[in-house]
Amino acid sequence: MGASGVGDLVDMGRPADIDFRIVAAVRFVLLLRTLVEEPDRRALLSSLFGIFAFIDVPLVFGAIRWWRTQHPQPVIMGGQGSGLDPTMKTVFFFSALAMHVFMLWLIAERYALEKMQTETDFLAREAEAQ
């Protein structure tokens, strides 16, 4: 396996390629939300990024079907002769469920944090007014 092992597991080329793309996307999203001070502008930029990401999903899905380079044949929804091994299916669905539960927990935590921030901003404005 390579330095991280990720690229070797999914056969996407050098491991550094996939690591850089994932890390760059995560950093961009986090920076977008934290560096823009104006709430309206932050909302606009976040929504534009969300639209771009929504459009990008079918492109990524179709890319391995349209351009047959180093990527192997699609395993999930790949047509005749494709599919996961039954034991791998169990692992896949368990992992997907675990990630969804984790995502829901993160959303709940983020909502609570945003609610506290809104209350703090309201109290600060109220204190300034007095």
Secondary structure, DSSP 8 states (H G I E B T S, - for coil): --SSSHHHHHT-SSHHHHHHHHHHHHHHHHHHHHH---HHHHHHHHHHHHHHHHHHHHHHHHHHHHS-SSS---STT--TT----HHHHHHHHHHHHHHHHHHHHHHHHHHHHHHHHHHHHHHHHHHHH-
